[in-house]
């Protein structure tokens, strides 16, 4: 369980951003609104952001559908080798330090994700730092959207986990047993959603890469533990990126602080061959 001391870390983290990125403040953007008025404004945007992310497919053009097709194809390729990769990761997991596996288990749990994301938001709210506050709104709405989606998807698909002893092709929709709640990985989705959203606070690509790496560990730890197949985790990562980007662009119309004014953009490529499977990030 994440301890209370991490909230103090978030507070001082927010203080540092207040000094570094304090050029745009709540007072400048929203006048003399009270904390309660700002809070209710933010909650409304969180809820609308969740709805916005769910309705995006209705507005997709050829490019967006092409991206979706690429994600579906990549997930399908990983599905083909799910059993082989599962055996590999489980074998590798035996040599992974226990503290790293424990971190992956705890960091990706919903209660800890919401504790950290709420800490980011409340720090930004009380410090009146729009950049950090906007990040908190993005984190809370994105983790809520992905969290609800992955719970429904798990129930509807009913895919068996590796640890169940069933094959990768075993599906039993609406089975209440957690052994049939494999696709997608909740830990991978929730943790990487938070990491990807938090990474928008920074422009340095190496800092971003470090945050993304930390956010990917919970998903990888689920492979070590035999709780998920590789395709479950990869799809969870893709879902995180899609959701954060969709909600981020919605929030551009609601807040002065924007994260999309960047000349460089990240690109994610699936590297697949008989001897190599991985994700290449270009920035």
Backbone bond lengths (Angstrom), bond angles and torsions (degrees), N, CA, C in turn:
res aa  C-N    CA-C-N  psi(-1)  N-CA   C-N-CA  omega(-1)  CA-C   N-CA-C  phi
1 X - - - 1.464 - - 1.524 109.51 -
2 X 1.338 115.96 137.78 1.459 119.98 177.73 1.520 109.01 -69.76
3 X 1.306 117.61 129.31 1.458 121.99 -177.15 1.515 111.77 -81.66
4 X 1.338 114.94 162.40 1.451 120.62 -178.99 1.512 113.39 -62.50
5 X 1.329 116.44 -23.97 1.469 118.28 -177.25 1.525 111.62 -62.03
6 X 1.345 117.41 -23.05 1.442 119.16 -179.70 1.519 111.72 -68.50
7 X 1.314 116.93 -24.42 1.458 119.16 176.43 1.520 110.75 -68.39
8 X 1.343 117.10 -34.55 1.451 119.83 175.78 1.524 110.29 -66.87
9 X 1.328 116.16 -36.38 1.459 119.71 177.00 1.519 109.69 -61.96
10 X 1.336 116.19 -42.64 1.452 120.31 178.49 1.518 111.47 -62.99
11 X 1.347 116.45 -36.24 1.451 119.91 -179.37 1.528 110.32 -64.32
12 X 1.321 117.06 -48.14 1.455 120.23 179.87 1.523 111.07 -69.28
13 X 1.352 116.17 -32.05 1.448 121.35 174.02 1.528 109.11 -59.00
14 X 1.324 115.53 -44.69 1.455 120.70 179.08 1.512 112.55 -66.31
15 X 1.347 116.25 -36.95 1.461 119.17 178.30 1.516 110.99 -60.73
16 X 1.323 116.35 -40.53 1.459 119.82 -178.84 1.519 110.55 -65.55
17 X 1.357 117.11 -37.67 1.448 119.90 177.66 1.521 111.18 -70.79
18 X 1.330 115.54 -30.00 1.451 118.94 179.23 1.518 110.77 -63.09
19 X 1.334 116.54 -35.37 1.445 119.86 178.45 1.507 112.03 -80.49
20 X 1.332 117.44 -35.38 1.450 121.34 -174.56 1.512 112.83 -81.67
21 X 1.337 116.80 -39.36 1.445 120.71 -175.09 1.526 111.20 -117.26
22 X 1.305 117.81 29.25 1.456 120.99 -173.85 1.511 114.62 -81.48
23 X 1.358 117.85 8.88 1.452 118.92 -177.46 1.521 112.25 -63.12
24 X 1.342 116.10 -35.31 1.461 120.16 179.56 1.512 107.84 -110.56
25 X 1.312 118.61 115.15 1.454 122.19 -175.80 1.511 110.75 -116.72
26 X 1.314 114.80 167.59 1.453 120.38 178.73 1.519 110.81 -62.54
27 X 1.339 116.06 -38.41 1.457 118.80 -179.45 1.523 111.22 -60.58
28 X 1.345 117.37 -38.90 1.452 121.10 -178.48 1.521 111.46 -70.81
29 X 1.341 116.05 -35.28 1.455 120.08 -174.84 1.519 113.04 -90.28
30 X 1.319 117.09 -33.73 1.459 120.60 -172.87 1.528 113.32 -120.39
31 X 1.314 117.02 11.56 1.450 119.53 178.95 1.511 111.76 69.01
32 X 1.338 116.30 -138.99 1.469 121.62 -176.03 1.523 111.84 -103.88
33 X 1.291 117.71 39.85 1.455 120.65 179.19 1.517 110.53 -67.40
34 X 1.312 114.84 147.82 1.461 119.92 178.37 1.530 110.01 -76.53
35 X 1.330 115.45 167.38 1.455 119.86 177.59 1.532 110.64 -60.50
36 X 1.336 116.17 -37.61 1.460 120.01 -179.59 1.531 110.64 -65.17
37 X 1.317 117.33 -41.16 1.460 120.87 178.62 1.525 111.03 -64.93
38 X 1.327 116.15 -40.70 1.461 119.56 177.91 1.522 110.65 -66.55
39 X 1.333 115.59 -38.89 1.463 120.66 -179.59 1.525 110.65 -63.09
40 X 1.322 117.45 -48.26 1.466 120.43 -179.06 1.532 110.65 -65.44
41 X 1.322 116.84 -35.84 1.465 120.92 176.61 1.533 109.75 -61.87
42 X 1.323 115.86 -43.68 1.468 121.13 -178.66 1.522 111.60 -67.32
43 X 1.337 116.95 -42.72 1.461 120.25 -179.82 1.530 110.29 -61.22
44 X 1.334 116.58 -40.83 1.463 120.39 177.12 1.523 111.15 -60.27
45 X 1.332 116.41 -41.63 1.461 119.91 179.24 1.527 112.06 -69.67
46 X 1.325 116.61 -32.61 1.469 119.51 176.30 1.522 110.36 -62.14
47 X 1.333 116.50 -48.69 1.459 120.63 -178.28 1.527 111.48 -65.26
48 X 1.336 116.24 -42.20 1.465 119.55 179.06 1.529 110.77 -68.04
49 X 1.339 116.28 -32.69 1.458 119.88 178.06 1.515 111.60 -64.62
50 X 1.341 116.63 -39.60 1.465 120.83 177.59 1.530 109.42 -62.18
51 X 1.335 116.30 -47.50 1.465 119.88 178.96 1.523 112.01 -62.26
52 X 1.324 115.90 -38.22 1.470 120.44 179.82 1.523 110.94 -61.24
53 X 1.336 116.75 -43.04 1.465 119.99 -178.48 1.527 111.43 -65.12
54 X 1.329 117.11 -35.20 1.462 120.53 -179.02 1.537 112.62 -72.98
55 X 1.317 116.72 -26.79 1.471 119.54 -177.06 1.526 113.02 -95.44
56 X 1.335 118.33 -1.39 1.462 120.65 -177.89 1.525 113.43 -57.15
57 X 1.345 119.87 -40.06 1.469 118.77 -179.20 1.534 113.34 -57.54
58 X 1.330 117.30 -25.48 1.462 120.45 179.15 1.518 111.71 -68.72
59 X 1.334 116.82 -17.09 1.462 121.17 -177.12 1.528 112.64 -115.43
60 X 1.309 117.18 8.62 1.465 119.94 -179.55 1.518 111.77 -66.73
61 X 1.334 114.98 146.17 1.461 121.99 173.65 1.533 107.59 -105.79
62 X 1.314 116.03 -170.48 1.460 119.87 -179.19 1.508 113.51 -58.97
63 X 1.337 117.36 -38.04 1.463 120.92 -178.99 1.522 111.24 -64.17
64 X 1.338 116.54 -45.28 1.461 120.37 -179.57 1.528 111.39 -65.76
65 X 1.330 115.89 -39.26 1.462 118.43 178.62 1.524 110.63 -69.00
66 X 1.335 116.25 -30.64 1.456 120.09 175.48 1.516 111.22 -65.22
67 X 1.337 115.85 -41.44 1.466 120.25 177.37 1.516 110.50 -63.72
68 X 1.329 116.13 -43.69 1.463 120.33 177.80 1.530 110.92 -60.32
69 X 1.329 115.78 -41.31 1.454 119.64 178.36 1.519 111.76 -62.44
70 X 1.346 116.03 -37.69 1.455 120.19 177.52 1.516 112.01 -64.90
71 X 1.344 116.21 -40.58 1.468 120.68 178.26 1.527 110.23 -65.55
72 X 1.328 115.93 -43.08 1.465 119.96 179.14 1.521 110.72 -62.87
73 X 1.340 116.56 -41.67 1.460 120.63 179.98 1.528 110.54 -65.95
74 X 1.341 116.29 -42.72 1.460 119.97 178.97 1.520 111.92 -62.96
75 X 1.338 115.57 -41.95 1.470 119.64 177.28 1.526 110.73 -63.15
76 X 1.340 115.31 -39.25 1.458 119.59 178.64 1.526 112.36 -64.36
77 X 1.330 117.20 -39.79 1.466 120.86 177.91 1.525 111.17 -62.99
78 X 1.329 115.50 -41.85 1.461 118.90 178.58 1.527 111.17 -68.40
79 X 1.331 115.95 -33.11 1.470 120.46 178.16 1.524 111.09 -58.69
80 X 1.325 115.55 -37.63 1.463 120.39 -178.54 1.525 111.50 -60.00
81 X 1.346 116.37 -36.23 1.470 119.85 -175.59 1.528 111.54 -108.76
82 X 1.315 117.69 21.09 1.463 121.06 -176.40 1.530 112.79 -59.08
83 X 1.294 117.49 -42.88 1.469 119.19 -176.46 1.531 111.55 -68.79
84 X 1.339 116.53 -40.06 1.464 119.94 178.61 1.527 111.09 -66.15
85 X 1.337 116.24 -44.35 1.461 119.08 -179.14 1.523 111.29 -69.27
86 X 1.328 117.15 -32.18 1.460 119.86 178.12 1.525 110.30 -63.99
87 X 1.314 116.92 -44.56 1.465 120.49 177.74 1.524 110.97 -60.50
88 X 1.326 115.65 -40.89 1.468 120.52 -179.54 1.525 111.03 -62.72
89 X 1.340 117.05 -49.68 1.464 120.40 -177.14 1.529 111.91 -66.56
90 X 1.315 117.23 -38.41 1.467 119.47 178.51 1.529 110.28 -63.41
91 X 1.337 116.37 -41.09 1.467 120.01 177.44 1.525 111.06 -63.89
92 X 1.334 116.52 -41.75 1.461 120.63 179.66 1.527 111.50 -67.37
93 X 1.327 115.95 -32.17 1.458 120.34 -177.00 1.511 113.83 -63.32
94 X 1.325 116.88 -24.38 1.463 120.02 -179.36 1.529 111.85 -64.21
95 X 1.336 117.25 -24.96 1.458 120.32 180.00 1.516 114.37 -99.55
96 X 1.342 116.94 2.72 1.472 121.07 -179.19 1.525 109.60 -81.87
97 X 1.345 118.08 133.15 1.478 120.43 178.81 1.527 111.47 -54.80
98 X 1.319 116.12 141.39 1.461 120.92 -176.09 1.517 112.30 -62.19
99 X 1.344 117.42 -34.91 1.471 119.51 -178.33 1.527 110.65 -63.81
100 X 1.340 116.76 -32.54 1.457 119.91 179.91 1.525 110.41 -72.44
101 X 1.317 116.44 -37.98 1.459 120.20 177.54 1.524 110.64 -68.75
102 X 1.328 116.77 -38.22 1.467 120.66 177.56 1.523 110.58 -65.37
103 X 1.334 115.38 -39.87 1.469 119.38 177.80 1.525 110.36 -60.11
104 X 1.342 116.03 -45.54 1.457 119.64 179.66 1.509 112.57 -60.45
105 X 1.323 116.43 -38.60 1.465 121.21 -179.85 1.529 111.24 -68.46
106 X 1.330 117.02 -44.19 1.466 121.20 -175.45 1.521 113.15 -77.23
107 X 1.327 116.86 -42.21 1.459 120.65 -175.02 1.528 111.73 -64.54
108 X 1.325 116.35 -32.87 1.461 118.94 -177.30 1.509 115.04 -89.32
109 X 1.347 118.20 -1.75 1.464 120.18 -179.78 1.524 110.06 -72.88
110 X 1.337 118.03 141.82 1.465 121.13 -175.54 1.528 114.19 -55.29
111 X 1.351 117.69 -41.98 1.463 118.95 -176.80 1.519 111.87 -64.22
112 X 1.322 117.87 -37.38 1.456 120.79 179.41 1.529 111.99 -75.23
113 X 1.331 115.81 -35.57 1.463 119.47 176.28 1.525 110.12 -61.72
114 X 1.345 116.73 -44.82 1.462 119.50 -179.38 1.528 111.92 -71.10
115 X 1.315 117.64 -30.25 1.454 119.62 176.18 1.530 110.71 -64.38
116 X 1.331 116.50 -43.90 1.454 120.90 -178.78 1.528 111.94 -71.83
117 X 1.332 116.93 -44.01 1.464 119.17 -179.27 1.532 110.96 -66.50
118 X 1.329 116.69 -38.73 1.473 120.04 176.88 1.519 110.31 -65.07
119 X 1.340 116.37 -36.98 1.462 119.92 177.82 1.516 111.81 -62.45
120 X 1.343 116.11 -41.55 1.468 120.09 177.83 1.523 109.97 -62.13
121 X 1.337 116.73 -46.90 1.464 119.87 -177.84 1.523 112.08 -63.96
122 X 1.320 117.33 -48.97 1.463 120.32 -177.22 1.516 111.76 -64.58
123 X 1.330 116.94 -34.43 1.464 119.69 176.25 1.518 109.97 -63.25
124 X 1.328 117.11 -45.65 1.459 120.62 178.16 1.514 112.48 -64.56
125 X 1.341 116.68 -36.94 1.463 120.65 -179.42 1.519 111.40 -66.27
126 X 1.337 116.72 -50.16 1.465 119.76 -175.69 1.528 112.70 -74.25
127 X 1.336 116.74 -27.78 1.465 119.00 176.02 1.526 111.57 -85.01
128 X 1.315 116.35 -7.00 1.461 122.07 -177.77 1.524 111.19 55.90
129 X 1.318 115.33 44.44 1.452 123.00 177.07 1.519 107.28 -104.50
130 X 1.329 117.53 108.65 1.458 119.84 -172.88 1.521 112.04 -66.27
131 X 1.307 118.52 -35.34 1.458 120.29 -178.97 1.527 110.79 -63.06
132 X 1.332 116.49 -46.84 1.457 120.69 -179.16 1.531 110.80 -71.91
133 X 1.320 116.05 -36.32 1.469 120.64 178.93 1.521 110.49 -66.49
134 X 1.311 115.90 -43.79 1.469 120.66 177.38 1.530 109.65 -61.21
135 X 1.326 117.22 -39.46 1.459 120.77 177.77 1.524 110.61 -63.39
136 X 1.323 117.27 -40.89 1.458 121.07 178.10 1.513 112.29 -61.51
137 X 1.336 116.67 -42.28 1.467 121.08 177.36 1.527 109.63 -62.23
138 X 1.335 115.75 -43.90 1.459 120.49 179.21 1.528 111.35 -62.21
139 X 1.333 116.60 -43.94 1.459 120.66 -178.62 1.526 111.68 -64.59
140 X 1.323 116.66 -47.82 1.462 120.28 -177.03 1.524 112.29 -65.73
141 X 1.319 117.08 -42.34 1.466 119.29 -179.89 1.526 111.11 -70.56
142 X 1.331 117.33 -38.07 1.469 120.71 -178.81 1.523 111.61 -69.79
143 X 1.339 117.31 -44.13 1.467 119.50 179.67 1.532 111.05 -67.76
144 X 1.329 116.81 -32.43 1.467 119.58 176.19 1.525 110.36 -66.87
145 X 1.340 116.25 -44.80 1.461 120.45 -179.07 1.530 111.52 -63.21
146 X 1.330 116.77 -47.80 1.470 119.34 -179.43 1.524 111.25 -70.87
147 X 1.337 116.31 -34.59 1.455 119.68 -179.87 1.518 112.21 -63.64
148 X 1.320 116.54 -45.49 1.467 120.19 178.76 1.523 111.29 -66.17
149 X 1.344 115.24 -42.10 1.460 119.31 -177.73 1.525 111.54 -62.86
150 X 1.338 116.33 -46.32 1.456 118.24 -176.55 1.531 111.96 -68.10
151 X 1.331 117.43 -30.94 1.460 119.33 177.17 1.525 111.28 -66.38
152 X 1.320 116.24 -43.38 1.470 120.35 178.65 1.523 110.08 -66.48
153 X 1.351 116.56 -43.89 1.462 120.46 -178.09 1.529 111.41 -62.40
154 X 1.322 116.51 -39.52 1.469 119.77 178.76 1.528 111.46 -60.42
155 X 1.319 115.29 -43.86 1.464 120.09 -178.37 1.525 111.49 -68.36
156 X 1.331 116.05 -42.90 1.459 120.52 -176.32 1.529 111.84 -69.75
157 X 1.337 117.66 -41.70 1.472 119.94 -178.36 1.522 111.74 -78.85
158 X 1.334 117.74 -38.02 1.461 120.88 178.26 1.521 113.72 60.00
159 X 1.316 117.21 38.51 1.463 119.87 -178.28 1.526 110.96 -77.43
160 X 1.327 116.04 137.19 1.465 120.95 -179.47 1.521 110.88 -73.81
161 X 1.324 116.60 140.88 1.455 122.06 176.32 1.533 109.66 -77.66
162 X 1.330 117.10 154.80 1.475 119.41 176.02 1.523 112.15 -56.03
163 X 1.336 116.50 -38.86 1.455 120.82 -176.26 1.536 112.10 -65.48
164 X 1.323 117.11 -16.50 1.465 120.65 -179.65 1.524 111.96 -72.58
165 X 1.337 116.40 -17.00 1.455 120.00 -177.28 1.516 113.29 87.21
166 X 1.332 117.15 -3.12 1.461 122.01 178.04 1.524 110.10 -85.36
167 X 1.327 116.42 164.99 1.456 120.77 178.96 1.520 110.86 -78.21
168 X 1.339 115.76 168.51 1.464 121.12 179.11 1.522 111.45 -65.91
169 X 1.310 117.47 -17.46 1.461 121.71 -177.44 1.520 113.19 -93.15
170 X 1.325 117.54 7.65 1.464 120.63 -177.73 1.524 110.68 -87.76
171 X 1.329 116.24 119.90 1.467 122.06 179.40 1.533 108.64 -130.64
172 X 1.320 115.64 134.25 1.463 121.36 178.00 1.537 107.72 -141.38
173 X 1.336 116.45 80.91 1.472 120.75 -175.92 1.523 113.43 -53.68
174 X 1.342 115.40 140.57 1.458 124.74 176.02 1.521 113.48 66.45
175 X 1.321 116.48 18.01 1.462 120.70 172.92 1.523 107.64 -74.13
176 X 1.327 117.98 127.84 1.467 121.20 -174.97 1.534 113.07 -76.13
177 X 1.306 117.86 -13.79 1.463 121.25 -179.57 1.525 110.56 -69.57
178 X 1.344 116.36 135.92 1.459 119.83 179.25 1.522 111.71 -65.22
179 X 1.329 117.97 -18.18 1.463 120.89 177.20 1.519 112.18 -66.58
180 X 1.340 116.91 -11.82 1.459 121.48 178.46 1.532 111.21 -116.98
181 X 1.326 115.07 32.05 1.467 121.12 178.33 1.521 109.51 -124.34
182 X 1.310 116.99 56.61 1.464 121.02 -172.60 1.521 114.34 -92.54
183 X 1.338 118.22 -36.50 1.468 120.99 -172.58 1.518 111.85 -109.26
184 X 1.364 116.37 124.52 1.465 128.47 -7.61 1.529 110.88 -87.47
185 X 1.325 116.66 -179.63 1.461 120.75 179.05 1.528 110.14 -77.02
186 X 1.328 115.94 119.75 1.465 119.97 179.08 1.511 112.33 -67.37
187 X 1.337 117.72 -42.36 1.463 121.15 178.96 1.526 111.15 -60.92
188 X 1.338 115.79 -45.24 1.463 119.67 -179.92 1.520 110.80 -62.85
189 X 1.325 115.93 -44.20 1.460 120.79 -177.25 1.518 112.14 -66.18
190 X 1.319 117.72 -50.21 1.466 121.54 -176.59 1.529 111.82 -66.37
191 X 1.328 116.59 -46.50 1.464 120.16 -176.84 1.516 111.71 -67.09
192 X 1.334 117.07 -42.37 1.465 118.38 -177.66 1.522 111.47 -74.90
193 X 1.322 117.43 -29.11 1.465 119.93 173.94 1.522 109.80 -60.00
194 X 1.323 116.49 -45.71 1.462 120.44 179.47 1.523 110.85 -64.71
195 X 1.328 117.21 -43.52 1.464 120.70 -178.72 1.526 111.16 -65.51
196 X 1.323 116.91 -42.87 1.462 120.17 -178.21 1.531 111.30 -66.31
197 X 1.338 115.98 -39.61 1.461 119.57 177.36 1.521 111.79 -67.95
198 X 1.325 116.91 -41.23 1.454 120.77 179.63 1.518 110.90 -65.76
199 X 1.333 116.63 -33.98 1.455 120.49 179.92 1.516 112.99 -62.04
200 X 1.328 117.35 -20.02 1.458 119.94 178.90 1.523 112.51 -71.01
201 X 1.334 116.96 -11.51 1.463 120.03 175.20 1.524 111.09 -69.22
202 X 1.323 116.65 -20.45 1.463 120.16 -170.28 1.523 111.27 -118.30
203 X 1.331 115.90 149.31 1.454 121.76 176.38 1.524 111.90 -101.08
204 X 1.332 116.82 -24.78 1.451 120.29 -179.29 1.529 110.20 -65.16
205 X 1.335 118.68 120.40 1.467 120.28 -176.82 1.522 113.67 -64.21
206 X 1.336 117.28 -28.44 1.462 119.64 -179.89 1.522 111.33 -74.29
207 X 1.323 116.08 -34.79 1.464 119.81 175.22 1.525 109.38 -65.92
208 X 1.345 115.29 -43.59 1.461 119.49 177.39 1.525 110.91 -58.04
209 X 1.341 115.36 -47.52 1.463 120.02 -178.29 1.524 111.00 -60.18
210 X 1.335 116.42 -38.53 1.464 120.03 178.49 1.516 112.18 -64.47
211 X 1.340 116.10 -42.27 1.464 120.55 179.00 1.522 110.52 -65.82
212 X 1.327 116.57 -41.37 1.463 120.18 179.08 1.531 111.06 -63.67
213 X 1.322 115.70 -38.79 1.468 119.55 179.22 1.519 110.85 -62.93
214 X 1.338 116.00 -45.75 1.464 120.35 178.06 1.530 110.43 -61.44
215 X 1.338 116.12 -38.80 1.458 120.05 -179.93 1.514 113.97 -72.11
216 X 1.339 117.29 -19.96 1.467 120.52 -179.40 1.529 112.21 -84.74
217 X 1.325 117.42 -18.65 1.466 120.72 -175.65 1.530 112.73 -59.00
218 X 1.347 120.13 -43.62 1.469 118.75 179.05 1.524 113.18 -56.92
219 X 1.338 116.90 -40.11 1.456 119.21 177.94 1.512 111.87 -64.90
220 X 1.323 116.68 -42.63 1.464 121.19 179.19 1.526 110.51 -65.87
221 X 1.337 116.08 -36.54 1.468 119.25 -179.80 1.520 111.20 -63.73
222 X 1.329 117.08 -28.87 1.460 120.09 178.55 1.530 111.01 -71.63
223 X 1.331 115.78 -25.63 1.464 119.82 174.33 1.523 109.85 -73.47
224 X 1.336 116.83 -41.29 1.465 120.62 177.53 1.530 111.05 -59.59
225 X 1.330 115.63 -36.96 1.471 120.41 -176.35 1.523 113.26 -86.39
226 X 1.327 117.57 -1.77 1.457 120.35 -179.45 1.517 113.74 70.48
227 X 1.338 116.80 22.11 1.458 120.60 -178.84 1.527 112.61 -87.24
228 X 1.339 116.39 -19.76 1.462 120.23 -178.32 1.520 110.65 -146.29
229 X 1.336 114.37 157.46 1.454 122.33 172.23 1.523 108.57 -86.93
230 X 1.325 116.81 161.20 1.465 120.76 -178.63 1.526 111.60 -61.15
231 X 1.319 117.47 -38.16 1.471 119.82 179.31 1.522 111.40 -64.97
232 X 1.340 118.40 -31.75 1.471 121.84 176.18 1.524 110.47 -61.24
233 X 1.329 115.26 -44.85 1.461 121.35 -176.31 1.524 110.93 -72.17
234 X 1.337 116.58 -44.67 1.465 120.28 -178.89 1.524 111.29 -61.67
235 X 1.328 116.81 -42.41 1.459 119.95 178.32 1.527 110.27 -65.00
236 X 1.336 117.04 -36.11 1.459 120.63 177.54 1.513 111.85 -62.15
237 X 1.336 116.74 -40.57 1.464 120.61 177.40 1.532 110.70 -63.23
238 X 1.332 115.93 -45.02 1.464 120.47 -179.49 1.525 110.99 -63.54
239 X 1.323 116.58 -41.19 1.464 121.34 178.09 1.524 110.79 -61.50
240 X 1.323 116.92 -39.14 1.462 121.30 179.13 1.522 111.01 -61.46
241 X 1.328 116.18 -48.43 1.471 120.80 -177.72 1.518 110.66 -63.01
242 X 1.323 116.58 -46.47 1.461 120.70 179.89 1.530 111.07 -58.63
243 X 1.314 116.93 -47.00 1.463 121.26 -175.50 1.521 111.61 -66.56
244 X 1.320 117.20 -45.94 1.465 120.23 -179.80 1.527 110.61 -61.93
245 X 1.332 116.79 -44.44 1.466 119.64 -179.07 1.524 111.17 -64.72
246 X 1.321 118.11 -40.46 1.463 121.50 -179.42 1.525 111.06 -64.19
247 X 1.332 116.81 -46.76 1.462 120.30 -178.60 1.519 111.03 -71.55
248 X 1.323 117.40 -35.05 1.465 121.14 178.51 1.525 110.89 -59.42
249 X 1.313 116.11 -42.81 1.466 119.60 -179.69 1.532 111.08 -69.94
250 X 1.299 117.37 -31.78 1.463 119.73 174.75 1.527 110.33 -65.45
251 X 1.318 116.69 -42.76 1.465 120.70 -178.52 1.519 112.64 -68.79
252 X 1.339 117.72 -17.98 1.463 120.35 176.22 1.525 111.51 -57.51
253 X 1.322 116.29 -31.85 1.467 120.21 -178.63 1.527 112.24 -83.93
254 X 1.333 117.15 -5.71 1.456 121.00 -175.11 1.532 113.63 -111.94
255 X 1.325 116.93 -18.73 1.471 120.56 -176.88 1.524 110.24 -133.22
256 X 1.333 115.70 148.29 1.463 120.38 177.74 1.529 111.20 -68.14
257 X 1.331 115.93 -35.58 1.468 120.13 179.62 1.525 109.66 -73.52
258 X 1.352 115.79 123.32 1.459 120.20 -177.60 1.523 109.43 -127.09
259 X 1.343 115.19 144.19 1.461 120.68 -179.61 1.518 112.72 -105.06
260 X 1.330 118.00 -3.93 1.457 120.01 -174.01 1.520 113.24 -93.12
261 X 1.329 117.85 1.47 1.461 121.08 177.98 1.522 109.99 -85.24
262 X 1.300 115.54 70.81 1.455 120.73 -178.62 1.519 109.32 -134.23
263 X 1.324 115.78 139.97 1.456 120.37 179.29 1.524 111.57 -76.48
264 X 1.343 115.53 -32.34 1.455 119.88 -177.93 1.526 109.55 -101.50
265 X 1.291 114.25 143.69 1.458 120.00 178.24 1.522 109.61 -127.22
266 X 1.319 115.25 149.28 1.453 120.56 177.51 1.523 109.50 -79.05
267 X 1.321 116.13 146.15 1.450 121.07 172.07 1.516 108.27 -129.67
268 X 1.318 114.71 137.56 1.463 121.14 -176.73 1.522 108.11 -116.20
269 X 1.337 116.27 123.48 1.452 120.96 -178.57 1.526 110.74 -125.19
270 X 1.321 115.28 133.98 1.453 120.38 177.10 1.522 109.27 -83.37
271 X 1.335 116.58 125.21 1.459 122.86 178.50 1.519 107.95 -101.77
272 X 1.318 117.81 111.38 1.462 120.25 -174.53 1.514 109.70 -131.72
273 X 1.347 116.08 126.22 1.452 122.72 175.47 1.527 107.30 -155.94
274 X 1.327 117.81 168.32 1.472 119.46 -179.79 1.519 113.82 -56.60
275 X 1.340 116.93 -26.44 1.473 119.64 -176.17 1.516 113.10 -113.06
276 X 1.321 117.73 -0.43 1.468 118.78 -175.08 1.527 110.81 -150.67
277 X 1.335 114.42 131.37 1.472 120.79 174.50 1.510 106.95 -133.41
278 X 1.310 117.66 128.20 1.459 119.35 179.98 1.506 112.09 -174.06
279 X 1.318 115.63 175.96 1.459 122.27 177.84 1.524 108.38 -116.99
280 X 1.335 115.89 128.34 1.456 121.41 179.03 1.524 108.14 -104.30
281 X 1.319 116.04 126.97 1.463 121.72 179.32 1.516 108.93 -108.75
282 X 1.326 116.95 121.83 1.459 122.23 177.71 1.522 109.38 -107.84
283 X 1.339 116.91 132.65 1.467 120.01 178.30 1.511 109.62 -149.92
